[in-house]
Amino acid sequence: MERILRSLSETESAQAEDRLSRLTRRELEVLRILATGVTSKQVAQQFGVSRRTVELHRSSLLAKLGARNLVQAIGEIAMLE
């Protein structure tokens, strides 16, 4: 049973890694920072871009990951750790 669970975990991890590889470097940076609980406005200030730009990155990464919300997207990162 443990071997089956480990195999499922490895498969899910590989699938998450594949989905994350579709993100641009900036989208991945935005996702990692948003995962810490900061707002889009704070991310925008950190990168020196508009909040709208961050929201576009967020929208794009959600679509690429097939996630309906940020919590699901953050789950993709969590599978790899």
C-alpha positions as CSV (number, residue, x, y, z in Angstrom):
1,M,0.0,0.0,0.0
2,E,2.8,2.4,0.9
3,R,4.4,1.7,-2.5
4,I,1.2,2.5,-4.3
5,L,0.8,5.8,-2.4
6,R,4.4,6.7,-3.1
7,S,3.9,6.0,-6.7
8,L,0.8,8.1,-6.9
9,S,2.7,10.9,-5.1
10,E,5.5,10.6,-7.6
11,T,3.1,10.7,-10.5
12,E,1.3,13.8,-9.1
13,S,4.6,15.5,-8.4
14,A,5.8,14.8,-12.0
15,Q,2.5,16.2,-13.3
16,A,2.8,19.3,-11.2
17,E,6.4,19.8,-12.4
18,D,5.2,19.5,-16.0
19,R,2.5,22.1,-15.5
20,L,4.8,24.5,-13.7
21,S,7.4,24.2,-16.5
22,R,4.8,25.9,-18.7
23,L,5.1,29.1,-16.7
24,T,7.4,31.9,-17.6
25,R,10.1,32.9,-15.2
26,R,8.1,36.0,-14.2
27,E,4.9,34.0,-13.7
28,L,6.7,31.6,-11.4
29,E,8.2,34.5,-9.4
30,V,4.7,36.0,-9.1
31,L,3.2,32.7,-8.0
32,R,6.0,32.1,-5.4
33,I,5.6,35.6,-3.9
34,L,1.8,35.5,-3.9
35,A,2.1,32.2,-2.1
36,T,3.7,34.0,0.8
37,G,0.5,35.9,1.4
38,V,1.3,39.3,-0.1
39,T,-1.1,41.3,-2.2
40,S,-0.9,41.9,-6.0
41,K,-0.2,45.6,-5.1
42,Q,2.8,44.6,-3.0
43,V,4.1,42.3,-5.7
44,A,3.7,45.2,-8.2
45,Q,5.7,47.5,-5.9
46,Q,8.4,44.9,-5.5
47,F,8.8,44.4,-9.3
48,G,8.3,48.1,-10.2
49,V,5.2,47.3,-12.4
50,S,1.5,48.1,-12.2
51,R,-0.9,46.0,-10.2
52,R,-2.7,45.3,-13.4
53,T,0.5,43.7,-14.8
54,V,0.7,41.4,-11.8
55,E,-3.0,40.5,-12.2
56,L,-2.3,39.6,-15.9
57,H,0.6,37.4,-14.8
58,R,-1.7,35.8,-12.2
59,S,-4.5,35.2,-14.7
60,S,-2.0,33.7,-17.2
61,L,-0.4,31.3,-14.7
62,L,-3.8,30.2,-13.4
63,A,-4.9,29.4,-17.0
64,K,-1.6,27.5,-17.7
65,L,-1.9,25.5,-14.6
66,G,-5.6,24.8,-15.1
67,A,-6.3,26.2,-11.6
68,R,-9.5,28.0,-10.7
69,N,-7.9,30.1,-8.0
70,L,-4.6,30.9,-6.3
71,V,-5.0,28.3,-3.7
72,Q,-5.0,25.5,-6.4
73,A,-2.0,27.1,-8.1
74,I,-0.1,27.2,-4.8
75,G,-0.9,23.6,-4.4
76,E,1.2,22.9,-7.5
77,I,4.2,24.3,-5.8
78,A,3.5,22.4,-2.6
79,M,3.5,19.1,-4.5
80,L,7.1,19.7,-5.4
81,E,8.4,20.4,-1.9
